[in-house]
Amino acid sequence: MHYQDRYLRYTRARVADAALSRRLVEAALGSVATNWTGILASHCPVAEAWDILGSVIAQAVRTRAVAGRCTNLYRSLPPLQADVVVLRHRLCLSDEQAADLLGVEESVITSQLRMAHRTILRRQQDSQAPEGAAT
């Protein structure tokens, strides 16, 4: 599959275990294959496949107490913003490459990354503010 290598890199960024990462990607791609007709009929098959991968990873992280490398990021940000941060900053994909992988426009990547940076900066500032200080 065209995206398999990037799916695996992304999964490795989220899940520390290499063997488990491979199994999760294989499970997601198996689900895509099983639901191929419905996925092709969707508005954006690439986005559908990405959602399946994200769901498989999220379930594994929740149910297996998997050591996630980005656990705090996914607790702090909405899933799309966290995905964009991982793709742009950990995997070093361009806006165009990240948009292609997620099945969205490049402008979505730009705006989600900007919002994520603002949220992270605000939380860092809040955590450094003296107790009782107005924020």
Backbone as CSV, one residue per row, in Angstrom:
resi,resn,N_x,N_y,N_z,CA_x,CA_y,CA_z,C_x,C_y,C_z
1,MET,0.844,-1.185,0.000,0.000,0.000,0.000,0.885,1.242,0.000
2,HIS,0.418,2.232,-0.691,1.151,3.491,-0.858,1.563,4.112,0.476
3,TYR,0.714,4.053,1.474,0.957,4.731,2.746,1.526,3.827,3.833
4,GLN,1.757,2.584,3.556,2.129,1.629,4.593,3.373,2.060,5.379
5,ASP,4.412,2.527,4.700,5.635,2.934,5.390,5.367,4.110,6.324
6,ARG,4.619,5.078,5.860,4.315,6.236,6.713,3.375,5.852,7.849
7,TYR,2.454,4.952,7.589,1.592,4.454,8.668,2.449,3.800,9.750
8,LEU,3.426,3.013,9.335,4.282,2.330,10.291,5.134,3.332,11.068
9,ARG,5.681,4.311,10.392,6.475,5.350,11.082,5.616,6.108,12.090
10,TYR,4.410,6.442,11.694,3.498,7.151,12.596,3.161,6.276,13.805
11,THR,2.857,5.028,13.564,2.503,4.113,14.645,3.679,3.931,15.587
12,ARG,4.882,3.836,15.047,6.083,3.740,15.895,6.270,5.001,16.727
13,ALA,5.862,6.141,16.207,5.941,7.384,16.986,4.955,7.362,18.145
14,ARG,3.855,6.655,17.976,2.823,6.577,19.016,3.018,5.412,19.967
15,VAL,3.557,4.303,19.466,3.682,3.067,20.260,5.157,2.662,20.261
16,ALA,5.722,2.507,21.424,7.162,2.240,21.527,7.570,0.867,20.989
17,ASP,6.690,-0.099,21.028,7.007,-1.476,20.648,6.938,-1.658,19.132
18,ALA,8.066,-2.015,18.514,8.139,-2.147,17.055,7.245,-3.272,16.529
19,ALA,7.258,-4.414,17.192,6.445,-5.545,16.733,4.958,-5.216,16.848
20,LEU,4.577,-4.607,17.951,3.182,-4.218,18.118,2.790,-3.175,17.077
21,SER,3.666,-2.255,16.788,3.378,-1.235,15.769,3.057,-1.885,14.429
22,ARG,3.866,-2.853,14.055,3.641,-3.558,12.785,2.292,-4.278,12.806
23,ARG,1.976,-4.944,13.920,0.690,-5.654,14.018,-0.490,-4.686,13.950
24,LEU,-0.344,-3.527,14.563,-1.428,-2.541,14.528,-1.660,-2.021,13.113
25,VAL,-0.579,-1.756,12.405,-0.714,-1.296,11.007,-1.340,-2.399,10.163
26,GLU,-0.913,-3.628,10.362,-1.488,-4.752,9.615,-2.983,-4.894,9.923
27,ALA,-3.356,-4.713,11.186,-4.777,-4.799,11.562,-5.573,-3.686,10.903
28,ALA,-5.028,-2.489,10.905,-5.728,-1.353,10.283,-5.881,-1.580,8.777
29,LEU,-4.814,-2.019,8.126,-4.891,-2.263,6.687,-5.834,-3.422,6.373
30,GLY,-5.880,-4.414,7.253,-6.837,-5.508,7.084,-8.266,-5.002,7.172
31,SER,-8.509,-4.092,8.096,-9.840,-3.503,8.230,-10.193,-2.666,7.002
32,VAL,-9.214,-1.939,6.491,-9.434,-1.165,5.255,-9.806,-2.121,4.122
33,ALA,-9.075,-3.208,3.987,-9.355,-4.176,2.921,-10.744,-4.786,3.069
34,THR,-11.101,-5.130,4.296,-12.405,-5.740,4.562,-13.550,-4.787,4.212
35,ASN,-13.335,-3.504,4.459,-14.375,-2.493,4.236,-14.139,-1.676,2.973
36,TRP,-13.357,-2.210,2.051,-12.895,-1.468,0.885,-14.027,-0.843,0.068
37,THR,-15.080,-1.582,-0.188,-16.178,-1.057,-1.008,-16.803,0.167,-0.356
38,GLY,-17.066,0.093,0.920,-17.632,1.233,1.638,-16.673,2.402,1.714
39,ILE,-15.405,2.107,1.910,-14.396,3.167,1.989,-14.291,3.890,0.655
40,LEU,-14.304,3.133,-0.441,-14.234,3.757,-1.766,-15.439,4.654,-2.048
41,ALA,-16.574,4.310,-1.474,-17.782,5.098,-1.678,-17.816,6.355,-0.799
42,SER,-16.894,6.458,0.145,-16.880,7.608,1.049,-16.362,8.852,0.338
43,HIS,-16.551,9.966,0.983,-16.108,11.252,0.428,-14.593,11.283,0.226
44,CYS,-13.856,10.693,1.172,-12.392,10.711,1.099,-11.834,9.399,1.651
45,PRO,-11.569,8.438,0.782,-11.060,7.140,1.235,-9.778,7.226,2.052
46,VAL,-8.901,8.152,1.707,-7.646,8.297,2.450,-7.934,8.685,3.903
47,ALA,-8.857,9.610,4.097,-9.221,10.031,5.450,-9.874,8.888,6.218
48,GLU,-10.685,8.101,5.534,-11.312,6.940,6.184,-10.254,5.947,6.666
49,ALA,-9.268,5.681,5.815,-8.199,4.757,6.187,-7.404,5.306,7.373
50,TRP,-7.140,6.620,7.374,-6.419,7.238,8.488,-7.212,7.108,9.783
51,ASP,-8.514,7.314,9.706,-9.365,7.190,10.897,-9.329,5.766,11.454
52,ILE,-9.307,4.793,10.565,-9.227,3.399,11.007,-7.906,3.154,11.732
53,LEU,-6.813,3.632,11.159,-5.510,3.473,11.806,-5.519,4.138,13.184
54,GLY,-6.022,5.347,13.253,-6.073,6.057,14.533,-6.895,5.318,15.569
55,SER,-8.007,4.736,15.147,-8.858,3.985,16.068,-8.165,2.728,16.578
56,VAL,-7.478,2.037,15.698,-6.750,0.818,16.090,-5.664,1.160,17.112
57,ILE,-4.935,2.244,16.856,-3.871,2.647,17.780,-4.473,3.084,19.122
58,ALA,-5.501,3.912,19.073,-6.123,4.404,20.312,-6.637,3.251,21.165
59,GLN,-7.245,2.269,20.534,-7.746,1.113,21.278,-6.594,0.346,21.925
60,ALA,-5.505,0.179,21.192,-4.353,-0.542,21.739,-3.756,0.212,22.922
61,VAL,-3.659,1.510,22.800,-3.086,2.314,23.881,-3.979,2.238,25.120
62,ARG,-5.298,2.272,24.915,-6.247,2.212,26.038,-6.285,0.837,26.696
63,THR,-6.353,-0.212,25.908,-6.632,-1.536,26.452,-5.400,-2.339,26.836
64,ARG,-4.262,-1.998,26.321,-3.071,-2.812,26.574,-2.050,-2.124,27.462
65,ALA,-2.363,-0.959,27.951,-1.399,-0.186,28.741,-0.069,-0.096,27.995
66,VAL,-0.172,0.170,26.704,1.000,0.279,25.845,1.759,1.548,26.193
67,ALA,3.070,1.430,26.227,3.895,2.608,26.458,3.834,3.488,25.218
68,GLY,3.099,4.568,25.323,2.990,5.488,24.204,4.021,6.590,24.312
69,ARG,4.617,6.927,23.209,5.622,7.984,23.200,4.981,9.361,23.180
70,CYS,3.745,9.446,22.781,3.071,10.730,22.623,1.827,10.824,23.488
71,THR,1.777,10.044,24.546,0.570,9.959,25.358,0.131,11.323,25.872
72,ASN,1.055,12.111,26.405,0.694,13.431,26.927,0.180,14.349,25.836
73,LEU,0.767,14.253,24.676,0.319,15.073,23.549,-1.132,14.761,23.216
74,TYR,-1.483,13.489,23.159,-2.852,13.087,22.822,-3.828,13.346,23.965
75,ARG,-3.319,13.488,25.176,-4.185,13.886,26.297,-4.416,15.393,26.298
76,SER,-3.488,16.140,25.728,-3.529,17.598,25.783,-4.220,18.253,24.594
77,LEU,-4.268,17.552,23.479,-4.776,18.148,22.243,-5.872,17.279,21.638
78,PRO,-6.739,17.896,20.829,-7.680,17.090,20.046,-6.892,16.153,19.123
79,PRO,-7.458,14.999,18.776,-6.715,14.009,17.982,-6.111,14.543,16.681
80,LEU,-6.854,15.346,15.935,-6.310,15.849,14.668,-5.105,16.743,14.904
81,GLN,-5.187,17.609,15.898,-4.044,18.476,16.200,-2.835,17.657,16.631
82,ALA,-3.066,16.669,17.480,-1.957,15.822,17.932,-1.349,15.064,16.747
83,ASP,-2.195,14.548,15.862,-1.690,13.852,14.671,-0.805,14.769,13.837
84,VAL,-1.266,15.993,13.642,-0.507,16.949,12.825,0.844,17.250,13.480
85,VAL,0.857,17.428,14.786,2.127,17.683,15.485,3.081,16.499,15.289
86,VAL,2.584,15.293,15.446,3.433,14.101,15.272,3.953,14.028,13.842
87,LEU,3.071,14.203,12.875,3.486,14.086,11.472,4.492,15.163,11.085
88,ARG,4.266,16.385,11.548,5.155,17.490,11.156,6.449,17.508,11.961
89,HIS,6.365,17.282,13.259,7.545,17.458,14.110,8.304,16.171,14.421
90,ARG,7.638,15.066,14.547,8.346,13.804,14.833,8.741,13.083,13.552
91,LEU,7.834,13.071,12.563,8.130,12.377,11.316,8.741,13.310,10.265
92,CYS,8.722,14.611,10.547,9.304,15.635,9.669,8.681,15.641,8.275
93,LEU,7.375,15.389,8.208,6.687,15.478,6.924,6.380,16.943,6.619
94,SER,6.312,17.253,5.354,5.912,18.601,4.941,4.401,18.743,5.130
95,ASP,3.912,19.970,5.037,2.465,20.175,5.091,1.772,19.368,4.000
96,GLU,2.347,19.369,2.820,1.762,18.640,1.695,1.721,17.138,1.972
97,GLN,2.796,16.586,2.488,2.850,15.153,2.782,1.874,14.777,3.896
98,ALA,1.811,15.603,4.934,0.885,15.333,6.038,-0.557,15.407,5.555
99,ALA,-0.867,16.409,4.747,-2.223,16.556,4.211,-2.598,15.355,3.353
100,ASP,-1.675,14.898,2.538,-1.912,13.734,1.690,-2.192,12.495,2.543
101,LEU,-1.433,12.311,3.591,-1.596,11.143,4.454,-2.918,11.167,5.211
102,LEU,-3.328,12.361,5.656,-4.570,12.502,6.419,-5.811,12.639,5.534
103,GLY,-5.607,12.935,4.268,-6.752,13.125,3.370,-7.439,14.461,3.578
104,VAL,-6.638,15.497,3.875,-7.182,16.838,4.084,-6.418,17.841,3.223
105,GLU,-6.903,19.067,3.196,-6.216,20.148,2.481,-5.003,20.611,3.301
106,GLU,-4.008,21.152,2.622,-2.831,21.675,3.319,-3.200,22.759,4.318
107,SER,-4.206,23.550,4.004,-4.616,24.619,4.918,-5.089,24.055,6.259
108,VAL,-5.632,22.853,6.254,-6.054,22.200,7.500,-4.823,21.889,8.352
109,ILE,-3.774,21.420,7.711,-2.534,21.115,8.432,-1.987,22.392,9.063
110,THR,-1.924,23.454,8.281,-1.399,24.729,8.773,-2.202,25.245,9.959
111,SER,-3.519,25.226,9.837,-4.353,25.773,10.916,-4.316,24.882,12.161
112,GLN,-4.343,23.566,11.980,-4.305,22.661,13.128,-2.962,22.750,13.863
113,LEU,-1.889,22.894,13.117,-0.573,23.031,13.730,-0.482,24.338,14.511
114,ARG,-1.003,25.402,13.930,-1.005,26.706,14.609,-1.803,26.626,15.921
115,MET,-2.989,26.010,15.862,-3.799,25.873,17.072,-3.097,25.007,18.117
116,ALA,-2.453,23.947,17.681,-1.735,23.073,18.616,-0.606,23.833,19.298
117,HIS,0.151,24.593,18.520,1.249,25.373,19.102,0.722,26.360,20.137
118,ARG,-0.382,27.023,19.828,-0.970,27.976,20.780,-1.392,27.279,22.069
119,THR,-2.041,26.144,21.940,-2.501,25.406,23.111,-1.322,24.956,23.963
120,ILE,-0.304,24.415,23.326,0.883,23.943,24.056,1.566,25.108,24.755
121,LEU,1.736,26.228,24.066,2.368,27.404,24.655,1.560,27.922,25.845
122,ARG,0.244,27.998,25.683,-0.616,28.473,26.765,-0.508,27.554,27.983
123,ARG,-0.491,26.266,27.767,-0.382,25.324,28.894,0.978,25.424,29.574
124,GLN,2.022,25.644,28.790,3.345,25.820,29.382,3.382,27.089,30.222
125,GLN,2.801,28.160,29.706,2.764,29.416,30.450,1.936,29.271,31.716
126,ASP,0.806,28.585,31.629,-0.050,28.371,32.800,0.677,27.555,33.865
127,SER,1.440,26.566,33.435,2.132,25.714,34.405,3.301,26.433,35.059
128,GLN,3.797,27.490,34.428,4.911,28.244,34.987,4.461,29.460,35.786
129,ALA,3.189,29.786,35.715,2.669,30.941,36.450,2.694,30.648,37.942
130,PRO,3.069,31.645,38.744,3.049,31.439,40.204,1.637,31.151,40.681
131,GLU,1.530,30.348,41.741,0.211,30.021,42.300,-0.497,31.291,42.711
132,GLY,-1.794,31.343,42.432,-2.612,32.484,42.813,-2.519,33.640,41.836
133,ALA,-1.628,33.547,40.817,-1.518,34.614,39.837,-2.693,34.542,38.888
134,ALA,-3.189,35.678,38.487,-4.295,35.725,37.523,-3.770,35.346,36.168
135,THR,-4.550,34.516,35.446,-4.146,34.103,34.090,-5.142,34.574,33.077
